[in-house]
C-alpha cells in the first residue's frame, strides 16, 4: 500500500515538473510584443511630454462631440480629446492607441479601439463565479478525496441523492 502511494506522489511530482516546464517553454518560445509606447494612465505621465509619439491609454467617455475620455492614474484625472474615435456613448469605456498631437489630441486608429459597456466587467466576473461554484458543487457532490490512496474516487451515492431520498421518506 505504501509503495502505491509513493508511486502516485512521484507521478504527481513528475506531472507538476512537466507542467512548469511547459509554461517556461511556452514563455520562451514567443517574442515579447513590441512596445506600444507609454500608457497615459500610468502615474506621472503627462500627454504634453509625448507630443508626436505613439501612446496607448484607456478611460471613460465623458463627451461625444468631440469624443473626450477621462483617464485616471490613481492619483489624478486627465481629460483627453480623441480624434477619429469609433462610435461611442457617454459612460462607455474605451481603450485606444494612437499618436498625440502638439495640442494634446489623441489621433487614434479606430479599427484597433476597444469599446466596452460599463456592465460588461461585472457580468464577466459574475458569470465566472457562478460557473466556478457550479463546478465545485458538482465535484463535491459526486466525488470524495481518499487520503489513504491520495486519489479522488466517485461516491457510491451522490450527496444530493442521499439527502433528497431521506427528505422524501420523512414527509
Buried (B, 14 or more C-beta within 10 A) or exposed (E): EEEEBEEEEEEEEEEEEEEEEEEEEEEEEEEEEEEEBBBBBEEEBEBEEBEEEBBBBBBBBEBEEEBBBEBEBEEEEBEBBBBBBBEBEEEBBBBBBBBBBEEBBBBBEBEEBEBBEEEEEEEEEEEEEEEEEEEEEEEEBBEBEEEEEEEEEEEEEBEEEEEEEEEEEEE
